[in-house]
Amino acid sequence: MPVYLLGAAATVLPAEWRLDGARLGLVACAFFVSSAIVSQWGGGLADRRGARPLVLGSAAGTVLALLGVSLLTGSYWVLLGWLVLAGVANGIAQPAGNVVLGDHVPSGAHGLAFGLKVSAVPLATAGAGILVSAFGTLQQGWRYCFLAAAAPALAVLLVPRQARRHSSRDRGHPTRLARRRALFLIAAAAALGAAANTGLGTFYVSATVAGGQPAGRAALFMTVASVVGIMTRVGSGALLDRWRIPPFLAAAALLVTGLLGVLAIVARPPTGVLLVATLAAFGLGWSWQGLLAHGVAARWPGRAGAATGAFHTGLFVGAAGGPLLLGVVADHGGYGVVWLVMGGLLAAATTGVLAAEWVTRRPDHRRDCEEAPSSTTIS
């Protein structure tokens, strides 16, 4: 939640911090870059030493960062430091959390579990808005916002220890990951898709207003699409469990749906068509991440931490670079070109996912996964 809360609270933070678009973007970029740096390392460590200590450590780091912002921050640069700490905690927590799901959730419910996990992103965005609405008007209310945001992470520290029930981490004798080519494809696809998705979230309202829509209507469409996105993330995971759809193919289908929605928005359609296109681009086209994470964990049994760590590295790189890239495009080519670039990113991401599906279906990939160790990186 820290980076989303920062964005929501930007207008009520101290004026002397001069938190303009560039400075806000730098903090967000630092958060995601620090997450990307540690993600695969944290996932590999979770595979080798167990995920619970890393999850608890990440929760403690998040609590410390949020309390630091709330109680100990008096300048922009101190704020930046706390968000870097929060980014490190986030980068370790994501793959470690994936290992926890593999350890404690039956395999027949993994799709639903991963869908619920990635639904935390839009829920965190909504929660940030609620906190700012509740405390933002108070004197130094931003401090209360960050203080209250520490409560969910603090609750994680109180979860009792449970025995592993469904772990596949004990298979084989892993010390490095199989099929670095497939992992590279997954990480690249994740980066491209995340760049398009975060760019969509950043520029949707301003771009549709520039296309002639009222600001209130554009914001309403985005809110409705966010709710649909939460439902799609959970529902698609549940359907995956029920119908045994290959996760990579399901993720590719959602990416294509997002691509079609983005291309429809380019044409500046009438209001009704714009709503449908927004639901496709934002609500469905941003819901592939849980499916892909589930697929990665399933294709690298026993090495889910390191493998999904590579996947999350791609996500974080895309989240950091997407808005920067598309911001430059918007300044020089306009929003019409932005939509086309987003479409190109989604098309490339789809291609990467389909290529990874082909590579991981090959018999030699399965053989390597049986024999290869878990500490390899994709570099």
C-alpha positions as CSV (number, residue, x, y, z in Angstrom):
1,M,0.0,0.0,0.0
2,P,2.8,2.6,0.7
3,V,3.3,3.8,-2.9
4,Y,-0.5,3.9,-3.6
5,L,-1.1,5.8,-0.4
6,L,1.6,8.3,-1.3
7,G,-0.1,9.0,-4.7
8,A,-3.5,9.4,-3.1
9,A,-2.2,11.7,-0.3
10,A,0.1,13.8,-2.6
11,T,-2.1,16.8,-2.4
12,V,-2.2,16.9,1.4
13,L,1.5,16.4,2.0
14,P,3.6,19.4,3.2
15,A,4.0,22.0,0.5
16,E,7.7,22.5,1.3
17,W,8.4,19.0,0.0
18,R,7.5,20.4,-3.5
19,L,5.9,17.0,-4.4
20,D,5.2,17.8,-8.1
21,G,4.7,15.1,-10.8
22,A,8.5,14.6,-11.3
23,R,9.3,14.2,-7.6
24,L,6.3,11.9,-7.1
25,G,7.3,9.9,-10.1
26,L,10.8,9.5,-8.7
27,V,9.6,8.1,-5.4
28,A,7.3,5.7,-7.2
29,C,10.1,4.6,-9.5
30,A,12.5,4.1,-6.5
31,F,9.9,1.9,-4.8
32,F,9.5,-0.4,-7.8
33,V,13.2,-0.5,-8.7
34,S,14.1,-1.5,-5.1
35,S,11.5,-4.2,-5.3
36,A,12.9,-5.4,-8.6
37,I,16.4,-5.6,-7.3
38,V,15.6,-8.0,-4.4
39,S,12.6,-10.0,-5.8
40,Q,14.3,-13.0,-7.3
41,W,16.9,-13.2,-4.6
42,G,14.1,-13.2,-2.0
43,G,12.2,-15.9,-3.9
44,G,15.3,-18.1,-4.1
45,L,15.9,-17.6,-0.4
46,A,12.3,-18.6,0.4
47,D,12.8,-21.8,-1.6
48,R,15.9,-22.7,0.3
49,R,15.2,-21.5,3.8
50,G,11.4,-21.3,4.0
51,A,9.0,-18.4,3.3
52,R,7.6,-17.6,6.7
53,P,10.6,-15.7,8.1
54,L,10.8,-13.6,4.9
55,V,7.0,-12.9,5.0
56,L,7.3,-11.8,8.6
57,G,10.4,-9.8,7.9
58,S,8.8,-8.1,5.0
59,A,5.7,-7.2,7.1
60,A,8.0,-5.8,9.7
61,G,9.8,-3.7,7.1
62,T,6.6,-2.4,5.8
63,V,5.4,-1.4,9.3
64,L,8.7,0.3,9.9
65,A,8.5,2.2,6.7
66,L,4.9,3.4,7.2
67,L,5.6,4.4,10.8
68,G,8.7,6.1,9.6
69,V,6.8,8.2,7.1
70,S,4.1,9.0,9.7
71,L,6.3,9.8,12.7
72,L,9.9,10.6,11.5
73,T,9.6,12.2,8.1
74,G,10.3,15.9,7.8
75,S,11.7,16.2,4.3
76,Y,11.3,14.8,0.8
77,W,14.5,12.9,0.8
78,V,13.6,11.1,4.1
79,L,10.3,10.2,2.5
80,L,12.2,8.8,-0.5
81,G,14.4,6.6,1.9
82,W,11.3,5.2,3.6
83,L,9.7,4.3,0.3
84,V,12.9,2.5,-0.8
85,L,12.7,0.4,2.4
86,A,9.0,-0.3,1.7
87,G,10.0,-1.3,-1.9
88,V,12.6,-3.8,-0.6
89,A,9.9,-5.3,1.7
90,N,7.5,-5.5,-1.1
91,G,10.0,-7.2,-3.5
92,I,10.7,-9.9,-1.0
93,A,7.1,-10.4,0.2
94,Q,5.7,-11.1,-3.3
95,P,7.6,-14.3,-4.2
96,A,7.7,-15.4,-0.6
97,G,4.0,-15.1,-0.5
98,N,3.7,-17.3,-3.5
99,V,5.7,-20.0,-1.7
100,V,3.3,-19.7,1.2
101,L,0.4,-20.3,-1.1
102,G,2.1,-23.4,-2.5
103,D,2.8,-24.7,1.0
104,H,-0.7,-24.2,2.6
105,V,-3.3,-24.2,-0.2
106,P,-4.4,-27.4,-2.0
107,S,-3.3,-27.5,-5.6
108,G,-6.9,-27.5,-6.8
109,A,-7.4,-24.1,-5.3
110,H,-4.2,-22.4,-6.5
111,G,-5.9,-20.3,-9.2
112,L,-8.4,-18.8,-6.7
113,A,-5.6,-18.2,-4.1
114,F,-3.3,-16.4,-6.6
115,G,-6.4,-14.4,-7.8
116,L,-7.1,-13.3,-4.3
117,K,-3.5,-12.4,-3.8
118,V,-3.2,-10.1,-6.8
119,S,-6.6,-8.5,-5.9
120,A,-4.7,-6.8,-3.1
121,V,-3.4,-4.3,-5.6
122,P,-6.7,-2.7,-6.5
123,L,-7.9,-3.1,-3.0
124,A,-4.8,-1.3,-1.7
125,T,-5.6,1.5,-4.2
126,A,-9.2,1.7,-2.9
127,G,-8.0,1.6,0.7
128,A,-5.6,4.4,0.1
129,G,-8.4,6.6,-1.2
130,I,-10.6,5.7,1.8
131,L,-7.8,6.7,4.3
132,V,-7.2,10.0,2.6
133,S,-10.9,10.7,2.5
134,A,-11.1,9.9,6.3
135,F,-8.0,11.7,7.5
136,G,-6.8,14.0,4.8
137,T,-8.7,17.1,5.9
138,L,-7.3,17.0,9.5
139,Q,-4.3,19.0,10.5
140,Q,-1.3,16.9,9.4
141,G,-3.9,14.2,8.6
142,W,-1.4,12.6,6.2
143,R,0.5,11.3,9.2
144,Y,-2.7,9.5,10.4
145,C,-3.1,8.0,6.9
146,F,0.3,6.3,7.0
147,L,-0.1,5.3,10.6
148,A,-3.4,3.6,9.9
149,A,-2.0,1.9,6.8
150,A,0.5,0.0,9.0
151,A,-2.4,-2.0,10.6
152,P,-2.8,-4.6,7.9
153,A,1.0,-5.3,7.8
154,L,1.1,-5.4,11.6
155,A,-1.7,-8.0,11.5
156,V,0.5,-10.3,9.4
157,L,3.0,-10.5,12.3
158,L,0.2,-11.9,14.5
159,V,-0.7,-14.8,12.2
160,P,0.1,-18.1,14.0
161,R,2.5,-20.5,12.5
162,Q,1.0,-23.5,10.6
163,A,2.5,-26.7,9.3
164,R,3.1,-27.1,5.6
165,R,0.4,-29.3,4.0
166,H,0.7,-29.2,0.3
167,S,4.3,-28.2,-0.4
168,S,6.1,-29.4,-3.5
169,R,9.4,-27.7,-2.4
170,D,10.9,-31.0,-1.3
171,R,10.9,-32.5,-4.8
172,G,14.3,-33.2,-6.2
173,H,17.6,-31.6,-5.1
174,P,17.4,-28.1,-6.5
175,T,20.3,-25.7,-6.6
176,R,19.5,-23.8,-9.8
177,L,16.5,-23.1,-12.0
178,A,15.8,-24.9,-15.2
179,R,15.1,-23.2,-18.5
180,R,16.4,-19.7,-18.1
181,R,15.1,-18.9,-21.6
182,A,11.5,-19.5,-20.5
183,L,12.0,-17.4,-17.3
184,F,13.4,-14.6,-19.4
185,L,10.4,-14.7,-21.7
186,I,8.1,-14.6,-18.6
187,A,10.0,-11.7,-17.0
188,A,10.0,-9.8,-20.3
189,A,6.3,-10.4,-20.9
190,A,5.5,-9.3,-17.3
191,A,7.6,-6.1,-17.8
192,L,5.8,-5.2,-21.1
193,G,2.4,-6.0,-19.7
194,A,3.0,-4.1,-16.5
195,A,4.3,-1.1,-18.4
196,A,1.1,-0.9,-20.5
197,N,-1.1,-1.4,-17.5
198,T,0.5,1.1,-15.2
199,G,0.5,3.6,-18.1
200,L,-3.2,3.0,-18.6
201,G,-3.8,3.7,-14.9
202,T,-1.7,6.8,-15.1
203,F,-3.0,8.4,-18.2
204,Y,-6.6,7.0,-18.7
205,V,-8.5,9.9,-17.1
206,S,-6.4,12.7,-18.7
207,A,-6.4,11.0,-22.1
208,T,-10.1,10.5,-22.2
209,V,-10.8,14.0,-21.0
210,A,-8.5,15.2,-23.8
211,G,-10.7,13.1,-26.2
212,G,-13.8,15.0,-25.2
213,Q,-15.2,13.1,-22.2
214,P,-16.1,14.9,-18.9
215,A,-13.6,14.3,-16.1
216,G,-16.3,13.0,-13.8
217,R,-17.4,10.4,-16.3
218,A,-13.8,9.3,-17.0
219,A,-13.1,8.8,-13.3
220,L,-16.4,6.9,-12.9
221,F,-15.6,4.6,-15.8
222,M,-12.1,4.0,-14.3
223,T,-13.7,3.2,-10.9
224,V,-16.2,0.8,-12.4
225,A,-13.5,-0.9,-14.4
226,S,-11.4,-1.3,-11.2
227,V,-14.2,-3.1,-9.5
228,V,-14.6,-5.4,-12.5
229,G,-10.9,-6.0,-12.4
230,I,-11.1,-7.3,-8.8
231,M,-13.9,-9.6,-9.8
232,T,-12.0,-10.8,-12.8
233,R,-8.8,-11.5,-10.9
234,V,-10.7,-13.7,-8.4
235,G,-13.2,-15.2,-10.9
236,S,-10.6,-16.1,-13.5
237,G,-8.5,-17.9,-10.9
238,A,-11.6,-19.9,-9.7
239,L,-12.5,-20.8,-13.3
240,L,-8.9,-21.9,-13.8
241,D,-9.2,-24.4,-10.9
242,R,-12.6,-25.6,-12.1
243,W,-11.9,-26.1,-15.8
244,R,-8.2,-26.8,-15.7
245,I,-7.4,-24.1,-18.3
246,P,-3.7,-23.7,-19.0
247,P,-2.7,-20.6,-16.9
248,F,-0.4,-19.1,-19.6
249,L,-3.1,-19.4,-22.3
250,A,-5.7,-17.8,-20.0
251,A,-3.3,-14.9,-19.2
252,A,-2.6,-14.4,-22.9
253,A,-6.4,-14.2,-23.6
254,L,-6.8,-11.5,-21.0
255,L,-3.8,-9.6,-22.5
256,V,-5.5,-9.8,-25.9
257,T,-8.7,-8.5,-24.4
258,G,-6.8,-5.6,-23.0
259,L,-5.2,-4.9,-26.4
260,L,-8.6,-4.8,-28.1
261,G,-9.9,-2.4,-25.5
262,V,-6.9,-0.1,-25.9
263,L,-7.3,-0.1,-29.7
264,A,-11.0,0.7,-29.3
265,I,-10.2,3.7,-27.1
266,V,-7.8,5.1,-29.7
267,A,-10.8,5.7,-32.0
268,R,-12.5,8.0,-29.5
269,P,-15.7,6.0,-29.5
270,P,-19.1,7.2,-28.2
271,T,-19.8,6.9,-24.5
272,G,-21.3,3.5,-24.5
273,V,-18.5,1.9,-26.5
274,L,-15.9,3.8,-24.4
275,L,-17.3,2.1,-21.3
276,V,-17.1,-1.3,-22.9
277,A,-13.6,-0.6,-24.1
278,T,-12.6,0.6,-20.7
279,L,-13.9,-2.5,-19.0
280,A,-11.9,-4.6,-21.6
281,A,-8.7,-2.6,-21.2
282,F,-8.7,-1.9,-17.5
283,G,-11.1,-4.4,-16.0
284,L,-10.0,-7.5,-18.0
285,G,-6.7,-6.5,-19.5
286,W,-5.1,-5.8,-16.1
287,S,-6.2,-9.2,-14.6
288,W,-3.6,-11.5,-16.1
289,Q,-1.0,-11.2,-13.3
290,G,-2.4,-13.8,-10.9
291,L,-2.9,-16.3,-13.8
292,L,0.7,-15.9,-14.9
293,A,2.1,-16.2,-11.4
294,H,0.1,-19.3,-10.9
295,G,1.4,-20.7,-14.1
296,V,5.0,-20.0,-13.3
297,A,4.6,-21.6,-9.9
298,A,3.0,-24.7,-11.5
299,R,5.7,-25.0,-14.2
300,W,8.6,-24.8,-11.7
301,P,7.5,-27.1,-9.0
302,G,9.7,-26.9,-5.9
303,R,11.2,-23.6,-7.1
304,A,8.2,-21.4,-7.0
305,G,10.0,-18.7,-5.0
306,A,12.9,-18.1,-7.4
307,A,10.7,-18.5,-10.5
308,T,8.0,-16.2,-9.4
309,G,10.7,-13.9,-8.2
310,A,11.9,-13.5,-11.8
311,F,8.3,-12.9,-12.8
312,H,7.8,-10.2,-10.2
313,T,11.1,-8.6,-11.2
314,G,9.6,-8.1,-14.6
315,L,6.5,-6.7,-13.1
316,F,8.4,-4.2,-11.0
317,V,10.6,-3.1,-13.9
318,G,7.5,-2.5,-16.1
319,A,5.7,-0.6,-13.3
320,A,8.7,1.6,-12.8
321,G,9.4,2.3,-16.5
322,G,6.0,2.3,-18.1
323,P,4.7,5.7,-16.9
324,L,8.1,7.3,-17.6
325,L,8.2,5.9,-21.2
326,L,4.5,6.8,-21.9
327,G,4.9,10.2,-20.3
328,V,7.6,11.0,-22.8
329,V,5.4,9.7,-25.6
330,A,2.5,11.8,-24.5
331,D,4.6,14.9,-24.4
332,H,6.0,14.4,-27.9
333,G,3.3,12.5,-29.8
334,G,0.0,13.0,-27.9
335,Y,-2.4,10.6,-26.3
336,G,-3.3,8.9,-29.5
337,V,0.3,7.7,-29.9
338,V,0.2,6.7,-26.2
339,W,-2.7,4.3,-26.8
340,L,-0.9,2.8,-29.8
341,V,2.3,2.3,-27.8
342,M,0.2,0.6,-25.1
343,G,-1.3,-1.7,-27.7
344,G,2.2,-2.6,-29.0
345,L,3.4,-3.4,-25.4
346,L,0.4,-5.6,-24.8
347,A,0.9,-7.4,-28.1
348,A,4.5,-8.0,-27.3
349,A,3.6,-9.3,-23.8
350,T,1.1,-11.7,-25.3
351,T,3.7,-13.0,-27.7
352,G,6.1,-13.5,-24.8
353,V,3.6,-15.5,-22.8
354,L,2.7,-17.7,-25.7
355,A,6.4,-18.3,-26.4
356,A,6.9,-19.3,-22.7
357,E,3.9,-21.6,-23.0
358,W,5.5,-23.4,-25.9
359,V,8.9,-23.6,-24.2
360,T,7.6,-24.9,-20.9
361,R,5.5,-27.5,-22.6
362,R,8.5,-29.2,-24.2
363,P,9.6,-32.5,-22.7
364,D,13.2,-31.2,-22.1
365,H,11.8,-28.4,-19.9
366,R,10.0,-30.9,-17.7
367,R,13.1,-33.1,-17.5
368,D,15.3,-30.1,-16.5
369,C,12.8,-29.1,-13.8
370,E,13.1,-32.6,-12.3
371,E,16.9,-32.3,-12.3
372,A,17.9,-28.7,-12.0
373,P,18.7,-26.7,-8.8
374,S,16.9,-23.5,-7.4
375,S,19.3,-20.6,-7.1
376,T,19.9,-19.7,-10.7
377,T,19.0,-16.2,-11.9
378,I,17.7,-15.4,-15.4
379,S,20.7,-13.3,-16.3
